[in-house]
Amino acid sequence: DPVATVAIFHALDVDPVLNMLVFGESILNDAVAIVLTTAVLDSNDPYMSTTEAILSAINRFWLMFFASAGIGVLFALI
């Protein structure tokens, strides 16, 4: 669990670069998991073309990526 790992890193005062790498990897994993799940669900929509489904998945990926990063930065600053 990346949240537990980052919490332990803070408690042990681990190198900040390692902390950032784990945090960044967890953000990317969350975004990819959400996008892949919704892309598979959207692919069953008979009213959506293949191009629309691909563009929707790309847009959703960037939305989730930046939203996750923004929330992470917000909580890190608190």
Buried (B, 14 or more C-beta within 10 A) or exposed (E): EBEEBBEEBEEEEBEEEEBEEBBEEBBBEBBEEBBEEBBEEBEEEEEBEEEEBBEBBEEBBEEBBEBBBEEBEEEEEE
